[in-house]
C-alpha cells in the first residue's frame, strides 16, 4: 500500500514540473513538445538573485520580479540547460503557461 502512495506522490510531483506544450515548438533545428522543469527542486536563492540581476541589467524593475516573463524564462533556461532565447520565443499562451508553472512552484504550499 505504501508503494502506491509513493508512486502517486512521485507522479504528482512530476506533473507539477512538466510543461507539456499544446503544439510542438520548433527552435533552431529541434522540435519540443514538453519541458522538464524538475530542476527547480535544486534552485537556490543564488539562482533567484542571478535572475533579478538579469532583469536589472535589462532595465526592468519589478516589485515582484518572479512574476515577470523574463525572470521565468531565465529560470526555465537555468533548470533545463536550454538557451534562454528558446523560452523567449514561445508563443504568448505557452509563455503564460510556463510562467504559471514556475510561479506555482515558487508559491506552492508544503
VEXVEXMAR-149994 format. One record per residue (C-alpha): residue in one letter; x, y negated, z negated. Coordinates in nm, 3 decimals, decimal comma, m for minus. Example, Ala and Ser with C-alpha at 12.3 -4.5 7.8 and 13.67 -1.06 7.14 Angstrom:
<sites>
SITE   r         x         y         z
SITE   A     1,230     0,450    m0,780
SITE   S     1,367     0,106    m0,714
</sites>
This chain:
<sites>
SITE   r         x         y         z
SITE   X     0,000     0,000     0,000
SITE   X     0,281    m0,246    m0,078
SITE   X     0,437    m0,178     0,266
SITE   X     0,114    m0,300     0,425
SITE   X     0,129    m0,622     0,223
SITE   X     0,490    m0,682     0,325
SITE   X     0,403    m0,637     0,693
SITE   X     0,112    m0,878     0,665
SITE   X     0,325    m1,136     0,489
SITE   X     0,601    m1,096     0,746
SITE   X     0,359    m1,127     1,039
SITE   X     0,207    m1,438     0,884
SITE   X     0,549    m1,596     0,831
SITE   X     0,645    m1,516     1,189
SITE   X     0,331    m1,675     1,332
SITE   X     0,394    m1,986     1,121
SITE   X     0,725    m2,039     1,302
SITE   X     0,648    m1,909     1,651
SITE   X     0,515    m2,160     1,902
SITE   X     0,355    m1,985     2,197
SITE   X     0,308    m2,222     2,489
SITE   X    m0,027    m2,248     2,669
SITE   X     0,154    m2,229     3,004
SITE   X     0,509    m2,123     3,094
SITE   X     0,752    m2,417     3,081
SITE   X     1,044    m2,450     3,323
SITE   X     1,364    m2,617     3,206
SITE   X     1,668    m2,609     3,428
SITE   X     1,673    m2,251     3,564
SITE   X     1,485    m2,080     3,284
SITE   X     1,116    m2,034     3,206
SITE   X     1,000    m2,049     2,844
SITE   X     0,675    m1,905     2,710
SITE   X     0,747    m1,947     2,338
SITE   X     0,990    m2,096     2,092
SITE   X     1,104    m1,913     1,781
SITE   X     1,135    m2,178     1,510
SITE   X     1,216    m1,933     1,231
SITE   X     1,548    m2,111     1,188
SITE   X     1,354    m2,377     0,995
SITE   X     1,387    m2,146     0,697
SITE   X     1,760    m2,223     0,696
SITE   X     1,735    m2,601     0,729
SITE   X     1,880    m2,821     0,459
SITE   X     1,834    m3,183     0,361
SITE   X     2,152    m3,250     0,560
SITE   X     1,968    m3,146     0,879
SITE   X     1,687    m3,386     0,795
SITE   X     1,938    m3,666     0,736
SITE   X     2,100    m3,594     1,074
SITE   X     1,757    m3,621     1,240
SITE   X     1,694    m3,955     1,067
SITE   X     2,035    m4,084     1,180
SITE   X     1,948    m3,991     1,538
SITE   X     1,628    m4,196     1,511
SITE   X     1,815    m4,490     1,360
SITE   X     2,076    m4,486     1,639
SITE   X     1,793    m4,487     1,893
SITE   X     1,649    m4,796     1,721
SITE   X     1,345    m4,610     1,592
SITE   X     1,241    m4,675     1,235
SITE   X     0,951    m4,497     1,073
SITE   X     0,837    m4,479     0,711
SITE   X     0,764    m4,110     0,776
SITE   X     1,031    m4,003     1,028
SITE   X     0,941    m3,633     1,020
SITE   X     0,608    m3,725     1,180
SITE   X     0,773    m3,862     1,496
SITE   X     0,807    m3,653     1,809
SITE   X     1,174    m3,749     1,848
SITE   X     1,256    m3,619     1,498
SITE   X     1,067    m3,296     1,566
SITE   X     1,250    m3,247     1,898
SITE   X     1,581    m3,281     1,713
SITE   X     1,474    m3,027     1,450
SITE   X     1,347    m2,783     1,716
SITE   X     1,672    m2,820     1,907
SITE   X     1,877    m2,759     1,596
SITE   X     1,688    m2,446     1,487
SITE   X     1,663    m2,289     1,833
SITE   X     2,010    m2,395     1,952
SITE   X     1,847    m2,518     2,275
SITE   X     1,909    m2,865     2,423
SITE   X     1,701    m3,149     2,280
SITE   X     1,616    m3,250     2,638
SITE   X     1,422    m2,926     2,673
SITE   X     1,185    m3,031     2,395
SITE   X     1,168    m3,394     2,508
SITE   X     1,045    m3,272     2,847
SITE   X     0,749    m3,075     2,709
SITE   X     0,404    m3,181     2,826
SITE   X     0,232    m3,406     2,569
SITE   X    m0,011    m3,140     2,441
SITE   X     0,278    m2,898     2,382
SITE   X     0,485    m3,170     2,215
SITE   X     0,198    m3,236     1,974
SITE   X     0,161    m2,863     1,905
SITE   X     0,537    m2,849     1,833
SITE   X     0,508    m3,149     1,602
SITE   X     0,219    m2,986     1,419
SITE   X     0,413    m2,661     1,381
SITE   X     0,724    m2,833     1,240
SITE   X     0,543    m3,078     1,013
SITE   X     0,312    m2,799     0,897
SITE   X     0,621    m2,603     0,797
SITE   X     0,767    m2,904     0,612
SITE   X     0,446    m2,986     0,427
SITE   X     0,327    m2,628     0,373
SITE   X     0,250    m2,515     0,022
SITE   X     0,442    m2,249    m0,166
</sites>
